[in-house]
Amino acid sequence: MVKPRSELATLAAVAQLFAVVLIVAALFFARDVFIPLALGLLLSFLLSPIANRLQRLGIPNVLAVITTAAFAFILLASGFTLLGRELTTLVGELPKHKDELVEKARGVAGLTTSVGGSLGNLADQVSEAITKEGEAIEATPPEQTVFQRWTDKLLPAQSDSVKKLNDGTSVKTPLYIKQVEADVPLATWAATAGTVLGPLATAGLVSVFALFMLIHRDDLRDRIIAVISHGDYVTTTEALDEAAQRISRYLVAQTFINTSYGIVLAIGLTSIGAFMTPDGVFPNAILWGVLATCLRYIPYLGPTAAAILPATIALSVFPGYSVFFAVVALITVMELISNNVLEPWLYGTSTGISAVAVIIAAVFWGWLWGPVGLLLSTPLTVCLVVLGRYVPSFKILATLLGDEVEIKTSMRFYQRLLAGDEHRAREVLRHHCHQHDFETSCDDVLVPTIKRIRSDHDADHLNDGDAHRLFAMTGGLIAELPELTESDDAPIASEAFEHDRPTVIGCSSHHFSEALVLNLLRLGGDESFQLETIDDDVMPQEISRQVAAKNPVAVVIVVVPPGGLPQARYLCKSIRDEGYQGAVVVACLGKFKNFDRLFVKFRKAGATSMTTSYSQTRSKVESIVRRSYPAPRIASLGLSGATSGSANLTDPIT
């Protein structure tokens, strides 16, 4: 039994959702394997341009990879050594700056003395009420606020007073008991060793993955293509190349920007210390530069942390707020230049993901893999976007995460019409007309919109009133096309020669919307002919008599699907039965799989040509006019300038 199409679609959707859940679960529970693999792949992407450059210079592949790895190892070792030395110095100097931080905290607390005093009195009353009778309670000076007491507890000031023993006489002096074990248990040693050796083992595994990926990068690429291509080697190769290029360019550009940012920050902090501090030194300026370089690889959170750390040091170390404001101003200027100048210039479209997608990816991968997920969020999302661009089943990823939404101009135009926003629809049409010629605008925007209104009306998505409203708005914008194009692409002949030009008659096959296409032909036709239209409510016999009486150079029958093909064939036959011997062009606007068979049917009915687009129809009619009225005859009518540029135009359909 064959299941209905709707049930099959539902089953496919459920299967896809189940597959997504399984993939996310596998990434979460097997993160100990996937995280080193992803980090190794990311490191190989970062180092592969250097290895490829060395290989192009004539160095063997293995030697080029070893040289690149050695350079990266020396650079990372130097950076971590410098970072460790600066951190050690900072930890040793932090107690010296405690008093200044407490003083600033007291100053902030002094701004709220009145409120703080009231809260302090309330706290004293509550403490006295819940304290047991007879216990000794340390008196709190009435002038101190709650915030000041908390500050004294967290960062007590230096005092020569003897610290009160924990004698258990009050709640604030409880007995202090410490359990001393004779032997340190083996589990503690194992936990300590695991804490230390775990990151080292991960780093070693990442290094091994990256090294082997670099050495065998061509072989791995060939194997991946052979496994996932399913015979479509062109698409698979293009997808892998695009993903590799985007990730490599992004990582190289990010490394350059982050390194430059760290160097400039270190120099700026050193300059601030030299000109604005009593000692002429900003503490650990090199440390903040190195940390900024490393932290900025993490989206959003990294730059924020890199800015807070030196600002906090400036606030806690130096008296006053001048150094703090100078550091904040320096970081603000650097962020503005980096975000608005350097990153758009160097990144460009290297990632291909939108700003909202970066945030969503950071949240998702951070939840899935923690801090490492934040680091890998952008490269992994780039891979998903590339997958969505080349694999139709995953196109939704490219639509949701990509920086460019692939929506056709005709759909944008149609959506504005549906919303009743004629002004924005006019702007969409004007923008497209300025970028393309008249024929392209008709084929890409107006004709698809007319067909879409027809199909939605036939499918009962639009009622009669809405369909007529949309057709009326489209017709009004078609009438404004000469003004929207602001060019001579659709010239209008002068009135002196209006009656001397050859006549072409246009008629509809079965629907009044086809009159809009005839208006396009009238506006877009060159000056070699004039188009006369017959109303859509005229019977076929009357149309045939009018055609026979006027004997035009050509007749154009417009068909806007769905439907209309039998009516067009009947109209062709009726015109021929009246004795008309000229050319009959049937413009079936659409794509037809059985074009040859359909064309044969129209030829049997009397048609001489069949076209499937506006540009083909226009070119065909102009070609017929030129064959019937050669250039000298048209020149004698004063229209040679309009046809001299089209003398060699070939007939698109024979």
N, C-alpha and C positions, 0 to 999 in steps of 0.2 A: 504494500500500500504506500503510495507516494504522499508525503506530508505536504500541507499547504506551504506556500512561500513564507507566510508570516510566522508559522511555527519554526521553520528552519532558521529564519533570521533571529528569532528569540533564542533558540538553542545555541546559535553561533555567538550571540552576545553574552549569554551565560558562560559559555566555554571560554571566551576571551577574558571575562572578569575573573573566572576561577584561575586561569593561567597567570593573570597579573598578581593575584593574591599569593599563589605559589611562588612566583619569582621574588616578591617582596619578602616572604617568609624565608626563602632560601638565602637571600642577601643578609637578612638579619641574623639567623641562627648560624650561618657559616661565615660570619664576618671575619673570624680569625684567619680564614683562608683568602677571602676576597679582598680584604683591606691591603695586605702586603702585595697581592697581585695588582690591584689598582694603583697603588703607589709606585710599584716597579714600572708599570706601563706609563704612568705619568712622567716618571723620571726618564724613561727611554724616549718619550716624545720630546722632552726638554733637551736631551743631549744628542738626539739623532741628527740635527742640522750640523753640529760640530763634527760628528763622526763622518757624515756624508761629505763635508768640505775637505776633511783630511784625506778621505778616500779618493776624491777627485784630484787631489794633488799628487797621487801616485803611491800613497802609503797603503799597504795591505789592510784588509778589513779588520782582522784581529788586532793588529798593531794600532790601527786608528781607534778602535774601541777601547783598548787598554789605555792609550794615551788620554782619551777623553775622560775615562773613568778616574784615572790618576789625577787629572786636573780638577775634576769635580770633588774628589776626596780631599785633596789639599785645600781647596777653597772652603769646603764645609768644615774641615778640621780647624782651619785658621779662624773661621767665624765663630765656631763654638768655643774655642780656646779664649778668644777675645771676650766673648760673651760671659764665660765663666769667671774670668778675672775681674771684669767690671762688676758682675753681680756680687762677688766676694767683697770687693771694695765698698759697694753700696751697703751691704748688710752690716759691715763694720762701722760705717759712718752714720747709720740711721739713729742710734741713741743720741748722737750729738745734736740732732735737729728736733728733739722731742719738745723742748721748752718753747720753741718758736711756734710749733703747731698748736700747743696748748694755749699759748697767748692769743693766737688768732681765733681759736675756738671760744675763749673767754670773751673776746671782743664781739664775736657774733652773738653770743649769749647775752651780752650787755645791751644789744639792740632791743631785746624783748624783756627788759627788767620788770616792767609792771606785770605783764602776764606771767612771767616766770615766778615772780614773788608770790602771786596768788596761788599758783600751783604748788609752790614750795610749802606754803602754810597749810594747804589742804593735805599734802603728803605727810607733814608732821603730825597733824591731828589724827589721820588714819593710823599712823605708826604707833602713836600713844594709845589709841583705843585697842589695838590688837596685841600690844605687848603685855606680858604677864606682870602682875603687880609685884614690885620689889626688884625687878631686873634693872640693871644699870644700862642706861641708854646714852649713847654719845650724843651730845648736843650739837645741833646743826645751826650754824650762824644764820640769823634771820635774813641777812642780806644776800645769801647765796641762793641761786635759782636751781631748779631741778637739772637743767642742762649742765650747769657748772659742777654740781655734785657728781653727775655721771662722768664728766671730763676728768675730775680728780680721781675717780675710781679707775678709769681706763688708763690714764696717763698721769699718775701721781707726781706732784712736784717734788723736787729735791728738798729734803728736810732733815734736820739733825735730831728730831724727836725719836725717841725709842719706840719701836713698833710693839704694839700691844700683843701679848701672847695669846694663842688660841687656848684659853683656859676653860672654856665651856661655861662661863658665867652668864652669857647672854646669847641671844640669837645671832648677833653679829660677830661673836667670838666663839664659834663652835670648836669642839675638839677635832683635831686633825690626826687621822690615823692612816698610816701607810703600811701596806702589807709587803714585806720583803721576802722574796723567794730565794731559797738557797741556790738552786740551779735554774738556769734559763732553759725552758723546754725546747725540744727539737722543733716543734711546730713554729715557734717564733723565728728561729733561724731559717726555716723553709719559706715562711712568708716574706721575710726580709730579702732572701735571695731571689724569690720570685718577683718581687717589686723591682729589684735592680736589674735582673737578667731578662725580664720580659720585654722591655723596650729595646734592649740590645739585640735580643733574638729577632724581634720584628725588623729592626734596622738591617741586620744581616740578611734576613730573608728578602727584604726589598732590594738590597744591593745585588743579591744573586739573581733575582728575577730581572732587574734592569740590565745587568751585564749580559745575560743570555739572550734577552730580547734584542739588545743592540747587535750582538754577534750574528744572530740568526734572524734578523728582521726581514730580509727578503724571503727566506724560506717560510717563516711564519705567515707572511702576507700571501704567498702562493697557496699555502695549505688552507688558510681561512677562505680565500676565494673559491678554492675547489670544493669546500664543504658547504658554504652557504649560497653559492651562486645559482645552483640548480640549472646550469646551462646558460644563464644570463651573465656572461662574464663582463660585458660592457657596463651594465648598471652597477654590478658589485664592485668592479674596479674603480669606477667614478665615485661611488659612495665612500670606499675606504680611503681613496686619495683625498677627497674633500675633508673627511673627518680628521685625517692625519695632518693635513695642511692647516686647517682651522685651529686645532689644538696646539700644534707647534708654534704657529704665529702668535697665538694668544699667550702661551707660556713665555716665549722669548720677549714679547712686548711687555708683559707683566714684570718679568725679571728686570728688564731695563728700567721701567718706571719705578719699581720698588727700590732698586739699588740707588737710582738717582735721588729719589725722595729721602732715603736714609742718609746719603752723603750730605745733601743740602740741609737736612735737619740738624745733623751733627755740627756742620759749619755754622749754621744760624745760632744754635744754642751756645756754641763756643764764643761767637761774637757778642751775644747778649751778656754772657758772663764776663767778657773782657771789658765791656763798656758800661755795664749797669750794676755790677756787684762790687762790694768792698774788696774782696780778695782777688777779683779778676778771673774767677773760674766758675763755670757752671758744673755742678757735680755730675760726673759720668756721662758727659755729652756723647761719647762714642757708643756707650751702652744704649742710649735711646735711639741713636741712628740705626744700630744693628737690629734692635727690637722692632723698630718701625719697618725695616726691610722685610723681616720675617713675618710679622703680624699682618702686613697688608696683603698677603696671599689669601687670607681668610676674608670672604666678602662681608662688608658692613661692620661686623664685630671687630675685625682686626684693625682697621683704621681708627675706630673709636678708642680701642685700648691703647694704640700707639700715640694718640693725642692726649689721653687722660694721664698717662704715667709721667711724662716730663712736666705737665702743668701742675700735677700734685706735688712734685718735688720743688718746683718754683714757689708754690704756695707755702710749703712747710719749712723751707730752708732759709729763705731770704726775708728780712723784715719789710713790712709794707706790702703793697700789691703791684708795684711798678714792673717788677720782673715777671710776675704771673701774667699780667696783661700783655707784656711784650711777647711771651711765649705763646699765648693764645692767639695773638695777632699773626705771629709767624706761621703757626700751624694752619690758621684759617686761610691765609694767602696761598700757602702751598697746596692746600686741598682744592681751592678754587682753580688754581692753574692746572693741577693734575686732573681734576674731574672734567673741566671744560675745554682744555687745550690739548694736553698730552694724550689722555686716554682716547678721545675721539680721533685724534690724528694717527696714533699708533695702532689702536685696536681696529678702528673702522668697522667693517662688517666681518671681522675675523671670527667672532663667536657665532653670530647669526641668531642669538636669542634675545628676547625682550628684557627690559628692566624688571618687569613684574615676574618674569620667569626666573630671573636670578634670585629674587627674594624667596619665591616658592621652592626653588631647588635647594637653596641654603637651608631652609627650614626642614624640608623632607630628608635630605641626606644628613643633616646634623642630627635629626631624630633617629635616623637609621644607624649611623656609624659614629656619632659623636663628633669631637673636634676634627677627626680625620675626614669625616663626611663634609664638613664645611670647606675644608681645603680642596676636596675633589668635586664639589658640587657643580662648578661651572664646566670643567672638562667632561664630566659624565653627562650633563645636560646637553652639551654640544653633540655628543654621540647620539643621544635620543632624537635631537632635531634632524640630524642628517639621516637617521634611520627613517624618520617620518617623511622626509622628502623623496626618498628613493623606493620605499616599500609602501604600496597603496594601503595595506592593512593597518599601518601605523601612521597614516596621514594626519590623524587627529593630534599627534604629538607635535608635528610641525606647525599645525594651526594654532595650538594652544601656547606653545613655547617659543615659536619662531619670532624674529623681529619684524618680519613682513607678513601680513595676512594676505593670502592669495585669494582675494575676492575680485571677480571681474568687474570692470567698470559698468557694464550693463546691469549687474546686480546692485551696485551702489546706486545707480541712477533709478532703478526700479524701486528700491527701498525708500528713496526720498519721495518718489511719487506716491507710494503706499501711505507714507506718513503725512501726505498733503503738504510737504515742504517744497513748493515749487521753486523757491529761491535757491535752495541748496542743490536741487536737481539741475537748475540752470547753470550753477557754478561747476558741477561735475561735468556737464556737457561742454561748457566753454573750455575748461581745462583740457579735456581730451581733444577738442578741436584745435587747440593751440599746439598740441604735441603731435597731432597726426593730420592727414589731409581729410578732405570732405568724405571721400569714399570710405576710408577706414573708419571714420566716426559713425557713418551709417551702418556699416557691417558689424561693428563691435559694440555699438551702444543702442541705436534707435531701433533697428530691425529686430534684434533679440528681445528688446523690451516689448515691442508690439506682439511678438510671438508669445512671450511670457504672459502678457495680459490675456491673450486668447486662450492659452492652455489653462490658466487658473480659473478663467470664467467657465470654460467647458467642464472643468473638474468640480464646479460649485464651490470653489474657494472664494470667489468673488460673485456678488450678486449683480444684477443688471445695472443698478444705479452706480455701484463702485466701478464696474468695468467702463461704463460710459464716461464717468468722471476721469478715469485714468487715460482713456483714449483722447478726451478733450484736452487734458493737460499736455499729453504728448504732441497732439496736433498743434497746440499753441507754441510749444518749444520748437517744433519743426519750422513753423512760420518765422521764428526768430533766428533761424540758422544763419542767414546772411549777415546779421548783426553780430552773432556770437563768433563766427569765424573771423570777421574783420579782415577779410582778404578777398582777392579776386578769383578764388577757387570755384565759385559758383556764379559766373557772370550772367547778367541779364541783358538780352539784346535790346537795342534801341527801338523805339516805336516806329521809326521810319522803315525798318526792315521787318517788322513783326509779321506782316502779311505776306512777305516774299519768301520766307524760310519754308523748307519742306515740313510737312505735317506728319506727326506720329500720334496715333490714337492709343490711349491707355484705358483699360477697363478692368474691373474687378471680376473675380470668378464666383465668389459666393458670400463674401463678408465685407461689411463697410470699412473694417480696419485696413483693408488692402488699399483704400483710397489714400491713406497716409503714406504708403510706399510710393504711390504715383506722385504725390506731392514732392517727395524726395527726388524722384526722377526729374520733375519739372525744375526744381531748384538747382539740382546738380548737373543737369545736362549742359553741354556746351552750346554755343550760339549757332550751330549748324542746323538745328531743327527746333520746332516748337511742339510742345506736347499738349494735346487736347484730351481731356478725360471725359468719360461717360459715367453718369451716376450709377451707383451700385444697385438701385432699385429698378433699373431698366431691364426689360425682358430680353433674353438672348436674340430673339428674332428681330427686335427693334435695333439692338446693337449691330447685328449683321447688316441691316438695311442702311444704317448710318455709315458704317464702314464702306459699304459698296458705293454709296453716294459720294463720299468725300475722297475715296481712293487714296489713302495716305501712303507714305513711303514704307511704313511698317506699323504693325499692331502689337502692343504689349499687353499680355494677359497676366496679371499678378495673382499668385496663389500663396496665401499665408497659412501653413498647416496649423492645426490638424484639419483634414478634410479639404475639399475644393478640387481635387484631381479629376473626378468624373465630370464636374461642372465645367472645368477648363477644357477637357476633351470635347464635350458637347458644344461649347462655344466655338472652338476651332472648326469643328465640322460645320456648324451653322454658318460661319463666316465664309467658308469655302463654297458652301452650297449657294450663297448669294452671288458668286462669281468673282470674289476678290482674289487677285493673283499675286499680291505683294507678300512681303515677309511677315510671318506671325511668330513672335517670340513669347514663349511661356516662361515666366519667372517664378519657379517653385523655390521659395526661399527656405532652405534647410539642407540637411545632409540625408542622402538616400542611399541605402545599401544596394538597392536594385535599380541604380540610376540607368543602366543600359536598357533594361527591359522597360522602364518607365518612358525613356526617350523614344523607344520604338513605338510604343502606344500613341504617343503624341504625334510622331511623324505620320502614322497611319490616319490620325484624325485631321491632319493638314498643317501641323506646326512645322516651321522650318528650323527652329532652334529652341533649346531648353537651357536655362541658366539656373543657378542655385544660390546666387548672392546678388547684392545690389551692385557691386563693382562689375561683376560679369554682365549683368543686364545693361548697365550704362555703356560699357565698352562695346557690347554687341550692337546696340541701337546706333551708336555713333559710327561703327564700322559699316552697317547697312546704309546709313545716310551717305557716307563717303563713296561707297560703291555706286549708289544710285545717282548721286550728284557729285561728280568729280570736283577737284580743287578749283579749276578755272571757273566752273559754273558758280561755285560758292563765292569765289573771289569777286565775280561780277555782281553778286548781291551785297558786296561790301563787308564780307565776314571772313576774309582770308586770314586776318590776324588770329581768329579764334581756332582755326583748324590747321594752321601751318605747323604747330607743334605736335600734331597727332597724325601726321600723314603716314607714318610707318607703323602705326598701332596694329598689332596682329590680332586676329580673331581668336578669342579664348576658347570657343567651342565650335567645332566644325561639324 
